[in-house]
Amino acid sequence: MMRRKHEEIVEEIEKEGEVDRKRTLALGRGTIRGELNQILGTYSMLNDYEHIAFLTSVAKQFPLDLIGVNDNGIDFIEIKSLKTPLSPSDKKIKELIDNKKVEYKVIEGNLPKSFNIQERPEK
């Protein structure tokens, strides 16, 4: 009786492990597929714009990938895999743009003359 109960528990754990393994593989494939879509999508648009800026961020899921500029205007671009819905942060950015809550800002800076960057001496 105890042995059968033990075997059932082991079997259940193995099933859960297989489900987790498949889920992990699917997430990994999805991430890779999304990155490939972004790279290929970017290159497919190079002739559509006079200037394309690749947006990078320390935020893992920054809701914009590119800014494209041509004679017709400026496009804020988010590349998604086929049928992937917009995330809440994607929707927020889209709403701000749709409501024309966009500004052009020039920010100036002047590093102090004493600013110095140098190689660290070995110890």
N, C-alpha and C positions, 0 to 999 in steps of 0.2 A: 504494500500500500504506500509506504513512504517512498519507495523507489519510483513508483509510477507518478506520484506527486512531484518528485524531484525532476523526472524526465519531462513532465508537462511544463514545469517552470523553465527548464533549460530550453525547451522548444519555443516557448513564448519569447524568451530573451533573444534567441537566435532570429526569430521572425522580426522582432523590433529592430535588431541590429541590421538586418537586410533592408528594412524600410528606411532606416537612417542612412545607410550607405547609398541607396538609390537616390534619396533626396539630396545628399551631398553632391553626388555626381551630377545631378540635374542642375543644381545651383551653380556648380563650377562651369558646366557647359553653357548655361545661360549667361554667366559673366563673360566668358570668352566670346560668345556669340555677340553680345552687346558691344564689347570692345572692338571686334572686327567690323560690325555695322558702323560704328562711329568712325573708324579709320577709313573704310571704303566710302562711306557716305561723304566724308570730308573731301576726299580726292575727287569724287564724282561732281562736286560743286565748284571746283577751282575755276572753271571757265565761266561760271555764272556771275562771278563777282570780281570787281576791280581789286578789292582788298578783302582778305579773310583773316580774322584774328581768332586764334585758338585760345579758348579760355581754360586756364588751369586754376586749381584751387587746392588749399589744404583740406577743404571739406570733401569728404569722400563722394558725396552725391550732390555736387553743385548742379543746380537745375538749368544750366545753359552750357552748350558745348562750343558754340562759335558765334561770331558776329560777322556778317557779310555786308559789304558796302558796294553798291553799284549806282548807276545813274538814277535808278528808280527809288532809291532810299537805303535804309539800313534794316537788315533782318537779324533778329535775335533767333538763333537756331538751337534746337535741342534734338539730337538724333536718337531715335528709339528703334528697337527691334519691332518687327511687324506685329501689330495688334497689342503692343505693350501700352498699358494705360499711363496717363500722366500721373505722377506722384503728387501729393499735396503741395510740395514746394514748387514743382513744375507749374501747377495750377495757379499758385500765388504769383509767380513771376509773369505768367501769361496775363493774369488779371491786371497787374500793374502796368504792363505794356499796353494792353487793350484800352485801359482807362487813361492812357497818355501820361502816366505818372513817371516820366522819364526826363532826365536833365543831362545837359552837357556841362561838365565841370572841368576847369583847369586848376590843378593844384601845383603850387610851386614849392620847391625845397631848396635849401642851401646848406650843404654839409659844412660843418666848421672846418677851418683850415687845419686845425690840429688833428683832424681825423686821420688815422694811420692804420693801414692793414699790412701785416708782415708775417713772414713764416715764423713759426714757433721754433725756438732753438731746441736742439736735442739735449736731453739730460744725460 
